[in-house]
Amino acid sequence: MAPPIAARTRQAPAPALVNPTAPTRKLSFKDRHALESLPGQIERLQDTIGKLRAALADPDLYRRDAALFQRATTALANAETELAQAEERWLELEILREEMEAR
């Protein structure tokens, strides 16, 4: 005779409890330093970009000094790229800092 159905079915083991308070991550020294220094770096880059744009706004610059025009154009592109990267990094760190303070 077969055992009753209730006896044949085994209960699945209870799932392990998940710790709702995961260990909080702290900003590293490097991240804290970047968070503090990036605003100054961003401001300097904005100033540099403004000066380069003002220099490039001169309609006679290319005619007077094509090499200077090329250097200024390259420097402007590099500064704009660096500014975008610095702003993105600052934003990531600021979001992380706010998330950690909310815990």
MDAnalysis code that builds the backbone (N, CA, C; Angstrom):
import MDAnalysis as mda
import numpy as np

u = mda.Universe.empty(309, n_residues=103, atom_resindex=np.repeat(np.arange(103), 3), trajectory=True)
u.add_TopologyAttr("name", ["N", "CA", "C"] * 103)
u.add_TopologyAttr("resid", np.arange(1, 104))
u.add_TopologyAttr("resname", ["MET", "ALA", "PRO", "PRO", "ILE", "ALA", "ALA", "ARG", "THR", "ARG", "GLN", "ALA", "PRO", "ALA", "PRO", "ALA", "LEU", "VAL", "ASN", "PRO", "THR", "ALA", "PRO", "THR", "ARG", "LYS", "LEU", "SER", "PHE", "LYS", "ASP", "ARG", "HIS", "ALA", "LEU", "GLU", "SER", "LEU", "PRO", "GLY", "GLN", "ILE", "GLU", "ARG", "LEU", "GLN", "ASP", "THR", "ILE", "GLY", "LYS", "LEU", "ARG", "ALA", "ALA", "LEU", "ALA", "ASP", "PRO", "ASP", "LEU", "TYR", "ARG", "ARG", "ASP", "ALA", "ALA", "LEU", "PHE", "GLN", "ARG", "ALA", "THR", "THR", "ALA", "LEU", "ALA", "ASN", "ALA", "GLU", "THR", "GLU", "LEU", "ALA", "GLN", "ALA", "GLU", "GLU", "ARG", "TRP", "LEU", "GLU", "LEU", "GLU", "ILE", "LEU", "ARG", "GLU", "GLU", "MET", "GLU", "ALA", "ARG"])
u.atoms.positions = np.array([
    [0.830, -1.163, 0.000],
    [0.000, 0.000, 0.000],
    [0.883, 1.239, 0.000],
    [0.534, 2.236, -0.822],
    [1.309, 3.471, -0.966],
    [1.008, 4.397, 0.193],
    [2.024, 5.127, 0.633],
    [1.771, 6.074, 1.735],
    [0.824, 7.175, 1.263],
    [0.101, 7.764, 2.161],
    [-0.812, 8.836, 1.773],
    [-0.053, 9.975, 1.073],
    [-0.771, 10.743, 0.278],
    [-0.177, 11.818, -0.521],
    [0.566, 12.810, 0.381],
    [0.010, 13.159, 1.485],
    [0.641, 14.125, 2.384],
    [1.995, 13.607, 2.845],
    [2.122, 12.335, 3.006],
    [3.379, 11.769, 3.477],
    [4.409, 11.743, 2.354],
    [3.951, 11.644, 1.094],
    [4.871, 11.576, -0.029],
    [5.451, 12.942, -0.403],
    [4.720, 13.993, -0.193],
    [5.217, 15.323, -0.572],
    [6.081, 15.874, 0.550],
    [7.177, 16.366, 0.157],
    [8.081, 16.959, 1.147],
    [7.962, 18.469, 1.053],
    [8.096, 19.061, 2.164],
    [8.056, 20.523, 2.164],
    [9.427, 21.042, 1.771],
    [9.401, 22.070, 0.955],
    [10.657, 22.698, 0.536],
    [11.256, 23.406, 1.743],
    [12.570, 23.390, 1.838],
    [13.182, 24.092, 2.965],
    [12.871, 25.589, 2.888],
    [12.750, 26.192, 4.024],
    [12.448, 27.633, 4.065],
    [13.591, 28.401, 3.422],
    [13.280, 29.409, 2.613],
    [14.343, 30.195, 1.987],
    [15.143, 30.936, 3.058],
    [16.411, 31.115, 2.761],
    [17.270, 31.823, 3.703],
    [16.793, 33.265, 3.816],
    [16.823, 33.783, 4.996],
    [16.400, 35.155, 5.217],
    [17.457, 36.094, 4.649],
    [16.971, 37.086, 3.933],
    [17.865, 38.074, 3.350],
    [17.984, 39.220, 4.333],
    [19.192, 39.637, 4.584],
    [19.418, 40.741, 5.506],
    [18.954, 42.035, 4.843],
    [17.883, 42.654, 5.350],
    [17.370, 43.855, 4.707],
    [18.326, 45.043, 4.825],
    [19.212, 44.996, 5.774],
    [20.170, 46.086, 5.916],
    [21.513, 45.612, 5.401],
    [21.690, 45.776, 4.110],
    [22.955, 45.395, 3.492],
    [24.047, 46.315, 4.030],
    [25.261, 45.836, 4.049],
    [26.329, 46.693, 4.567],
    [26.421, 47.980, 3.755],
    [26.541, 49.084, 4.452],
    [26.599, 50.364, 3.763],
    [28.005, 50.596, 3.246],
    [28.063, 51.111, 2.060],
    [29.341, 51.398, 1.422],
    [29.698, 52.843, 1.722],
    [30.947, 53.073, 2.027],
    [31.405, 54.423, 2.280],
    [32.159, 54.936, 1.065],
    [32.166, 56.248, 0.919],
    [32.974, 56.846, -0.125],
    [34.443, 56.653, 0.249],
    [35.224, 56.250, -0.705],
    [36.647, 56.096, -0.451],
    [37.275, 57.480, -0.307],
    [38.486, 57.505, 0.210],
    [39.203, 58.775, 0.337],
    [39.327, 59.445, -1.023],
    [39.636, 58.635, -2.023],
    [39.800, 59.165, -3.393],
    [38.482, 59.779, -3.886],
    [37.357, 59.094, -3.628],
    [36.052, 59.607, -4.056],
    [35.686, 60.892, -3.307],
    [35.944, 60.926, -1.994],
    [35.648, 62.139, -1.218],
    [36.484, 63.308, -1.718],
    [37.753, 63.025, -1.982],
    [38.640, 64.084, -2.486],
    [38.144, 64.584, -3.851],
    [37.754, 63.668, -4.720],
    [37.249, 64.053, -6.044],
    [35.976, 64.878, -5.909],
    [35.095, 64.474, -5.009],
    [33.836, 65.189, -4.799],
    [34.102, 66.619, -4.340],
    [35.145, 66.801, -3.547],
    [35.484, 68.140, -3.056],
    [36.236, 68.967, -4.099],
    [37.079, 68.327, -4.904],
    [37.928, 69.079, -5.829],
    [37.310, 69.279, -7.216],
    [36.367, 68.449, -7.589],
    [35.786, 68.563, -8.927],
    [35.085, 69.896, -9.187],
    [34.349, 70.476, -8.237],
    [33.723, 71.774, -8.534],
    [34.744, 72.847, -8.934],
    [35.893, 72.873, -8.273],
    [36.934, 73.832, -8.644],
    [37.494, 73.549, -10.027],
    [37.694, 72.266, -10.319],
    [38.195, 71.870, -11.631],
    [37.183, 72.246, -12.711],
    [35.914, 72.014, -12.441],
    [34.852, 72.348, -13.399],
    [34.839, 73.852, -13.657],
    [34.984, 74.640, -12.601],
    [34.992, 76.097, -12.764],
    [36.184, 76.554, -13.597],
    [37.359, 75.996, -13.350],
    [38.543, 76.358, -14.139],
    [38.368, 75.978, -15.602],
    [37.787, 74.814, -15.850],
    [37.552, 74.390, -17.235],
    [36.556, 75.314, -17.925],
    [35.519, 75.735, -17.211],
    [34.551, 76.664, -17.787],
    [35.211, 77.997, -18.131],
    [36.114, 78.462, -17.254],
    [36.844, 79.701, -17.538],
    [37.725, 79.538, -18.781],
    [38.434, 78.422, -18.848],
    [39.302, 78.149, -19.996],
    [38.495, 78.101, -21.288],
    [37.366, 77.426, -21.236],
    [36.501, 77.322, -22.416],
    [36.014, 78.705, -22.837],
    [35.639, 79.525, -21.876],
    [35.193, 80.882, -22.196],
    [36.279, 81.693, -22.873],
    [37.515, 81.595, -22.369],
    [38.632, 82.330, -22.970],
    [38.936, 81.824, -24.375],
    [38.901, 80.491, -24.551],
    [39.167, 79.932, -25.873],
    [38.088, 80.324, -26.875],
    [36.849, 80.313, -26.433],
    [35.758, 80.722, -27.325],
    [35.876, 82.195, -27.697],
    [36.285, 83.012, -26.726],
    [36.462, 84.437, -27.012],
    [37.579, 84.636, -28.036],
    [38.678, 83.883, -27.871],
    [39.787, 83.999, -28.827],
    [39.352, 83.532, -30.210],
    [38.588, 82.460, -30.262],
    [38.151, 81.918, -31.554],
    [37.049, 82.763, -32.195],
    [36.439, 83.638, -31.407],
    [35.390, 84.501, -31.951],
    [35.976, 85.616, -32.826],
    [37.271, 85.827, -32.735],
    [37.938, 86.827, -33.559],
    [37.916, 86.353, -35.014],
    [37.231, 87.078, -35.907],
    [37.117, 86.622, -37.292],
    [38.444, 86.645, -38.061],
    [39.415, 87.391, -37.580],
    [40.694, 87.481, -38.279],
    [41.756, 86.538, -37.722],
    [41.437, 85.777, -36.696],
    [42.433, 84.913, -36.060],
    [43.029, 83.915, -37.043],
    [42.207, 83.258, -37.814],
    [42.723, 82.239, -38.750],
    [43.638, 82.875, -39.791],
    [43.257, 84.035, -40.276],
    [44.063, 84.721, -41.292],
    [45.398, 85.174, -40.710],
    [45.364, 85.679, -39.472],
    [46.593, 86.161, -38.833],
    [47.524, 85.022, -38.422],
    [46.951, 83.975, -37.829],
    [47.791, 82.895, -37.285],
    [47.011, 81.582, -37.336],
    [47.144, 80.879, -38.448],
    [46.407, 79.623, -38.628],
    [46.824, 78.573, -37.600],
    [48.090, 78.559, -37.229],
    [48.571, 77.579, -36.249],
    [47.945, 77.840, -34.878],
    [47.856, 79.111, -34.477],
    [47.214, 79.461, -33.211],
    [45.733, 79.088, -33.244],
    [45.103, 79.350, -34.365],
    [43.693, 78.974, -34.518],
    [43.524, 77.475, -34.322],
    [44.396, 76.679, -34.931],
    [44.313, 75.222, -34.815],
    [44.558, 74.774, -33.383],
    [45.554, 75.344, -32.723],
    [45.841, 74.980, -31.327],
    [44.665, 75.343, -30.427],
    [44.082, 76.505, -30.643],
    [42.949, 76.942, -29.828],
    [41.731, 76.042, -30.061],
    [41.520, 75.665, -31.309],
    [40.394, 74.775, -31.634],
    [40.574, 73.411, -30.962],
    [41.787, 72.878, -31.026],
    [42.074, 71.593, -30.391],
    [41.948, 71.700, -28.874],
    [42.486, 72.774, -28.308],
    [42.404, 72.981, -26.861],
    [40.953, 73.114, -26.412],
    [40.134, 73.789, -27.206],
    [38.714, 73.939, -26.876],
    [38.014, 72.588, -26.870],
    [38.253, 71.785, -27.884],
    [37.621, 70.458, -27.949],
    [38.054, 69.603, -26.758],
    [39.340, 69.649, -26.417],
    [39.835, 68.868, -25.279],
    [39.231, 69.352, -23.965],
    [39.154, 70.670, -23.793],
    [38.590, 71.237, -22.563],
    [37.107, 70.890, -22.432],
    [36.376, 70.929, -23.533],
    [34.949, 70.583, -23.483],
    [34.757, 69.107, -23.137],
    [35.606, 68.246, -23.674],
    [35.538, 66.822, -23.350],
    [35.863, 66.592, -21.877],
    [36.913, 67.245, -21.409],
    [37.316, 67.108, -20.010],
    [36.228, 67.639, -19.078],
    [35.600, 68.739, -19.466],
    [34.518, 69.307, -18.662],
    [33.350, 68.327, -18.569],
    [32.967, 67.746, -19.674],
    [31.857, 66.784, -19.669],
    [32.184, 65.594, -18.768],
    [33.408, 65.106, -18.826],
    [33.818, 63.974, -17.982],
    [33.818, 64.365, -16.505],
    [34.308, 65.553, -16.195],
    [34.352, 66.011, -14.807],
    [32.939, 66.184, -14.255],
    [32.053, 66.754, -15.058],
    [30.665, 66.932, -14.607],
    [29.985, 65.587, -14.389],
    [30.225, 64.653, -15.274],
    [29.629, 63.316, -15.146],
    [30.142, 62.623, -13.884],
    [31.437, 62.701, -13.645],
    [32.024, 62.075, -12.459],
    [31.490, 62.713, -11.190],
    [31.396, 64.052, -11.178],
    [30.875, 64.742, -10.005],
    [29.434, 64.314, -9.742],
    [28.646, 64.212, -10.796],
    [27.248, 63.814, -10.642],
    [27.140, 62.404, -10.076],
    [27.946, 61.483, -10.579],
    [27.939, 60.114, -10.059],
    [28.284, 60.087, -8.574],
    [29.315, 60.823, -8.190],
    [29.734, 60.845, -6.788],
    [28.695, 61.520, -5.903],
    [28.076, 62.562, -6.394],
    [27.055, 63.261, -5.611],
    [25.838, 62.368, -5.397],
    [25.432, 61.638, -6.415],
    [24.305, 60.704, -6.275],
    [24.649, 59.630, -5.265],
    [25.856, 59.096, -5.342],
    [26.291, 58.067, -4.403],
    [26.308, 58.610, -2.976],
    [26.813, 59.820, -2.795],
    [26.846, 60.431, -1.473],
    [25.439, 60.615, -0.924],
    [24.517, 61.086, -1.755],
    [23.130, 61.290, -1.305],
    [22.470, 59.961, -0.954],
    [22.732, 58.921, -1.724],
    [22.168, 57.606, -1.427],
    [22.679, 57.091, -0.091],
    [23.937, 57.294, 0.174],
    [24.524, 56.805, 1.423],
    [24.020, 57.606, 2.611],
    [23.791, 58.904, 2.447],
    [23.260, 59.709, 3.532],
    [21.803, 59.365, 3.825],
    [21.087, 58.871, 2.838],
    [19.670, 58.525, 3.012],
    [19.503, 57.245, 3.817],
    [20.548, 56.463, 3.931],
    [20.431, 55.186, 4.670],
    [20.476, 55.384, 6.136],
])
